[in-house]
Amino acid sequence: LALALALPSVALENGLARTPPMGWMSWERFRCNVDCQADPRNCISEQLFFEMADRLAEDGWRELGYEYINIDDCWSAKQRDAAGQLVPDPKRFPSGIKALADYIHARGLKLGIYGDLGIFTCGGYPGTMLEHVKQDAETFAAWGVDMLKLDGCYSSAEEQAKGYPEMARALNATGRPIVYSCSWPAYQGGLPPKVNYSILAEICNLWRNYDDIQDSWESVLSIMDWFFANQDVLQPAAGPGHWNDPDMLIIGNFGLSYEQSRSQMALWTVMAAPLLMSTDLRTVSPAAKEILQNRLMIQINQDPLGIQGRRIVKEKSHIEVFLRPLSQAASALVFFSRRTDMPFRYTTSLVKLHFPDDAVYEVQDVYIGKIIGALKTADNFSVIINPSGVVMWYLRPVALLVQ
């Protein structure tokens, strides 16, 4: 880490990811399915990425800010070529990555790719050893890649301390703007003293802190619990150009109910998390699509101040309240129920939630869309929250009411 300490700010000021990146990523939904003979529609192949790019471009996603199409693990051939270069699997990516990037760029989108700082990727494909860092950065830039996720399987803590900053320098040296997503903290337990978030923010645009998300509510809760239990460490580390990444949105898959899907979207938004969907956009349900395309939600997620929200209340009744400060003195509030019995009526006031005395806020329900009205901070109010569901409010200060 001494080496990392000596580094100049190499990636923070690449000017990228000033708001949390948004887009689509293959891993959670499609994993390492490489059997294109038995399952051509769902295997990791150029066809899958062509089709997802079409969906992002044609189904209203791109206009909302979902712009990255990210290839995860298992895209490459099992060996580097004679020049030591990474090459895509010739059967599954016959056109090559450059052609795929061109296709994606032509649709006003950006391409992300996956590498691993180690002997192998997590899926057993060629990794990026230290001697390959510069070469791989140059390869990705030549292909027209716009984001790199660099995983950490099959590497030591020492190699990571050297390799992650090395890749930041190498990407910058290519002259191509490439958003840099690091899995470094996730391999070091995610917390100080092993993880130095000040250093990390100078090296990476976003980073995985914790476990991979799985297609289950239990997984969403475990990630959320870890993030908010450690919010004093994590929350100050996030901001424009450098984000905590609690992993992909699994809305539209198999593991979450409607209420739980709404909860993941609201909680990720309050965390200022990257919004990287991992679902089949060709078959996504109207209900899931409506959650993922909620304009006000996205506006809150993409707030230019880039302040990560915090959990501010944890009640014995299993209701939790989260607050995210936004630009122009606005705020987002999320009321979340861990209950599993029935809808719960929760009563509180804005003063109790640390809002200033004697102010008045216009309140808008983020999911319903309608403006509820003006609320004085001293007034008690109630919200009814469904089991494992949320109520989310957007609050804007208005002039004091005339006494």
N, C-alpha and C positions, 0 to 999 in steps of 0.2 A: 504493500500500500504506500510505502514511502515514494515509490515511483509515481503513483497516481497523484500524490500530494504535490509533486513538483510540476505537474502538467499545467499548461495554460488552459483557459476555458476553450476547449476545442469544439464541443458540439452544441453547447447551450446557445451560443450566438450564431448558429447556422441559420437563424431567422425562421426556423420551421416549427410546426406544431404549436403555434401561438394560442390555439384553443385545442382541446382534446381531439385527436384524430378520430374520424368516423369512416366506417366502411364495412367490408365483409371479409371474413377469414374462414378458411376451409376446415381448420382442425376439429373443433368440437363435434361438428355434424358429420364430417366425412373421414376424419382420422387418417389412417395410413392404408386406406383401401386401394390396393394397386392391381386388383384382379379385374382388368378391363374386359377380359373375355367373358367372365361370368356376370359381371355387373357394370356394363359400359356406361350406364347413366350416372353412377355414383362413385366411380373410381377417380383417383387423383390424376387428371389428364388435362391437356389443353382444352378439350371439349367442355369440361366442367367450368373452367374459368372463362371461356368465350361466352357460355350461356349465362353465367352469373353477371358478367359485364353487361350483357344485353338487358338483363333484368334491372340492374342498377340504373342503366341509362334510360330505359323505357317505362319503368313503373313508378316514376316519381321520387326515387331514392336520391339520385344525384342532386336534384334541385334543393333537397333538404340538407345536403352536406355530406351524405354518404359517398365518399369519392375513392376510397382505396379498395382494390381487389387484392387480397393478400393470400399468396400461396404459402402453405405451411410445410411441414416435413414431407419427405418421401417423393419429391419431384425429380431428384437427380438420378443419373445412372449410378450403378454400384461402385464404379471406379472413376477416378479422374482420367483425363486423356493423356496422351504422350507428353504434352507440354505442361502437365500438372494442373490443368484447368478443370474446374467443375463443368460438367455438361449435363443437360437435361436427359432424362430417360428417352431414348430415340423412338421407342414404340408409343409411349404415352404423350410425348411432346414433340411430334415429328417436325413441326414448323420451327421449333426453337423458342427460347424465351424472348428474344428480341422481337420476333413477329407477334408474339402474344402481347408484349408491351405496346407495340405499335397499334394493335387492334384496340387495346384498352385506352390508350391516349386519344385515338381517333374518336372515342365516345366521351371525351371530356373527363376521363377517369385516370386514376393512378395505380401503378402496380407495386405491390409489396412482395418480398421474397423472404425465405427462411434459410438461415445458416446455423451452425453450431460450433462454438469455440471448444473443440475437443477432437479426439481421434475419429469419433463417429457422431452423427446426429443421434437424437434419442431413438429414432426409428431404424438406426443401423446403416445409414448412408454416409458418404464421405464427409467428415467434419472439416473445420477450418483450424488446422494446427497453426501455431504462432508463425511458422515460416510461410504460411499461405495467406496471412491476413491481407497484405498489400495486394497480392494477385487477385484474391477474391473480391476485394473492394473495387478494383479496376474492372473486373469481369462484370460485376453487377451494374456499375456505372455505364459500361459499354452497351449492355443490354437495354438500358433505359429504365432501370429499377428506381422507384421513388421512396421505398421504405425497406429497411432490413430489420428483421427480428433475429437476434443472435442468441441462441439458446446456450445451455451450459452443461449438457450431458458429457460424460467421459472426459472431464477436465478437472484439474486440481485447483484449489483456492489460489495458489501462486500463479498458475497459468491464467486464471480469470483476472487476477489483479493486474497482470501485465497485458493480457489480450483485449479486454474490453476497452481500455483507453487507447490501445494501439489501433483498434478498428475505428474508433472515433476519428483519430488523426488520418487514417488511411481513407476513410470516406470523404472527409473534408478535402483531402489532397486531390481527389478525382475532379473536383470542381463541379460535380453534379449535386444538386440539392437532394439528399437522401435522409429521410427521417430515420432515426436510429432507436430501435427498441431493444433494450437489454434485459436478459433474464438473470443477470448477475445477482441481485439481492435475494431472489428466490432460492438460489443455491447456497446462500450463506445465512439462511434462517430469517432474513428480512429485517433484522433489528440490529441496532448498535450493541456492542462495540464492533461486531464483525462488519456491519454495513455502515458506511459513512455517507449519509444522504447529501451532505454539502458537496462532496466530491462527485457523487453520482449525478447530481443536477448539472455539473459542468461537463459531463461526458455523454449523457444519454438524453434523448427527448422524452422517452417513456420507459418504464421498467416494470417487469413482473416482480411483485414482492413476495408472492405466496403461492399456494398450490394451484395446479390446473383445475379449471372448473369442469364439473361433470354434469350430465343432464339430469340433475335432481335438485329439489328444493333444499335438501340437506346440505348439498354442496354450496348453494347460494348463501345459505345461512352461515355456514362455517367460514366462508370468505368474508362475509359482512362482519361477523363477530370478531374475526382477527383484525380487520381494518379499523373498526371502531374501538376495540379494546386498546389498540396501539395508536390512536389518533393523535396523541400529543407528540409522538415522534413523526408520524407520517404526514399529517396535515400541513405542517410548515414546509415540507419538502416539495410540495406541488405548486405549480404556477405556470404562466405562459412559457412554453418551450420545454417544460419538464414535468411529467405527470406520473403519478402512481397508477398502475394498471391492475385492477382486480380481475382481469381476464374477460373473456367474450360474453356477449349477450346470448342466452340460450332460448330466448323467447321465440316461439314458433316450432319448437322441437317436440319432445315427448314427455319431458319430466315435470313441467310446471303447469299448474292450473291457470285459469284466466286471472284470478286475483294475484297469484304469485308472480305471474308475468308482469303485471302492472307494478308490483312491488320491486322486482329487479330493475325495471326501467327507471323508476323514481329514485331508488337508492343509488344506482350507478350515476345518475344525473347529479344528485346531491354531492356525490364523491368527486365530481369533476373528472369522471373516468372516461377514457377512450370508449367510444361506442362502436365496437367491432362485432357485428352480428355474425353468428355461425349457425345458419339455418338454411333450408333449401328454399331459395327465393322463387323457384319455379312453381312451388306448391304451397307457399306460406298462406295461412288462413287469413281471411279478412280481419278477424279480431286481433290476431298477432300483428298484422300489418298496421292496423290503426294505432296500436300502442307504440310501435317502432317509428311511425311517421307523425307522431304528435308534435306539431310545430312549436307550441309554447315550451314543451319539454326540451326540445332540441335547442331552442333559444336560451333556455336556462343552462343547459349543459355547456353550451358554447359561449357563455358569458365572458366578455373580454377581460374582466378582472382576473379570472382564473383562480378564484379562491376555493379551495376544497372545503366542503361542509363538515359539520361535526354532529355527533349525537349529543344533545343537550339535556335530555330527560330519559330516565329509565324507570318506569313505574312498577310497583308491585303487581299491578293489574295486567302486566305484560304488554303495556303500551309503551312505545318509544317515540321520541320526537327528535327530528334532525333539522338543522338550520344551515342554510348556505347563504352567505352575504353575496349580493350581486351589485352590478354597477348601477349608478344613479340612485343609490340608497335603497334599492329594492332588495327583497329577500325571497328565498324559497323555503317553505316549511313542509316537512313530510311527517305525517302521523302514521305510524306503522303498528299493526297488531300482530303479536305472536300467538294470539289466542287461537284455539282450535274448536271453540264451542259455538259461538253465535256472534252476530254483529254487536259491537260494544260502543256505548255512548261515552265519549271522553269529553270532560269539561275542564276548561282552563281559561287563561286570559293571555294576551300578548305581553303584559307586564311580567307575568310569571315566566314567560319564555324569553326574558331579557331584552324586550323591546323598550325603547325610551318611554318615560312617563308622558302623558298628555299629548301623544301624537295620534294621528288618524291614518289608517291605511286602507287603500282600496284592495279588496281581496278577490282574486280570481281562482276558480277551481281549475287546476291544470288538466285534469282528465275530462271534466264535463265541458270546460271551455268558458262557462258563463261567469260573469262578474257577480259575486254574491252581494257586494255592497261595501259601504264604508264601515270600518270597525275602529272604535276608540281602544287604545291599548289597555285601559282599565276594565273594559267590558268583558264579562264572562261570555264564552261561547261554547257550543258543543259540536263535535263532529262524530258521525257514526262510521266506524271502521269495520270492514268485514274481516273474518278470520284470515290470517296470513295476507291481509290486504293493506292498502294504503289510502289515505286521503292526502292529496298534495295541493298546496296553495302557493300562489304567486302574489306577493304583497308589494304594493307601491305606495310610498308616503304621499299623502295629499295634505293640503293646508289644514291647519287646526280648524275644527268646527267653530263657528261663531258661538260664544257662550250664551 
